[in-house]
Amino acid sequence: MSYQNFFRDVDAALALQVDALSKLMYELRESHRQILARYAVADADALLDAIRQHSVAEHPPYEDYLSARQLQQHYQQARDDIKHCLGNT
């Protein structure tokens, strides 16, 4: 399926909802990436390991770890919402 035909058979209200969720996913992904980039780690678990090993201070990295986890959870929820909207459960 090409992107130019992606919304062809989708009603306008649903298309707007999917578009909003897609934008939200982008913002969540970028915020998550920025947090992890501060510590040069690949994921939130690696940041927690760095905190446990005292490679980085406990604060504020622990708060950033919690934020990264929450951002990832919200990203997954938005992704699931898009799947549900499009009937791909």
C-alpha positions in Angstrom: 0.0 0.0 0.0 1.4 3.4 -0.9 1.2 6.3 1.5 -0.8 8.4 -1.0 -3.6 5.8 -0.8 -3.4 5.1 2.9 -6.4 7.2 3.9 -8.4 6.6 0.8 -11.0 4.3 2.5 -10.9 6.0 5.9 -13.6 8.5 7.0 -12.4 12.0 7.8 -12.9 11.8 11.6 -10.9 8.6 11.8 -8.2 10.0 9.6 -7.9 13.0 11.9 -7.7 10.7 15.0 -5.0 8.6 13.4 -3.1 11.7 12.3 -3.2 13.1 15.8 -2.0 9.8 17.3 0.8 9.6 14.7 2.0 13.1 15.7 1.8 12.2 19.4 3.9 9.1 18.7 6.5 11.2 17.0 6.7 13.6 19.9 6.9 10.8 22.5 9.6 9.0 20.5 11.7 12.1 20.1 11.4 13.1 23.8 12.4 9.5 24.7 15.3 9.7 22.3 16.5 13.0 23.8 16.4 11.7 27.3 18.5 8.6 26.4 20.9 10.7 24.4 21.8 12.7 27.5 23.4 9.6 28.9 24.5 7.9 25.7 22.4 4.8 26.4 20.2 2.7 24.1 17.2 2.3 26.4 15.8 3.0 29.8 17.1 -0.2 31.3 20.6 0.8 30.3 20.2 4.1 32.0 19.0 2.3 35.2 22.0 0.0 35.0 24.3 3.1 34.7 22.6 4.5 37.8 23.0 1.3 39.8 26.7 1.0 38.7 27.2 4.7 39.8 28.4 5.6 36.2 26.0 8.5 36.5 24.6 10.3 39.5 21.3 9.2 41.0 19.6 12.5 40.5 18.4 13.7 38.1 19.1 10.6 36.0 16.7 8.5 38.0 13.9 11.0 37.2 14.9 10.8 33.6 14.8 7.0 33.7 11.2 7.3 35.1 10.3 9.8 32.3 11.8 7.5 29.6 9.8 4.6 30.9 6.6 6.6 31.0 7.2 8.0 27.5 7.7 4.5 26.2 4.5 3.3 27.8 2.5 6.2 26.3 4.1 5.5 22.9 3.0 1.9 23.1 -0.5 3.0 24.1 -0.7 5.4 21.2 0.5 2.7 18.8 -2.1 0.3 20.2 -4.8 3.0 19.8 -3.9 3.4 16.1 -4.1 -0.3 15.5 -7.5 -0.4 17.2 -8.7 2.6 15.1 -7.6 0.9 11.9 -9.0 -2.5 12.9 -5.5 -4.2 13.1 -5.9 -5.6 16.6 
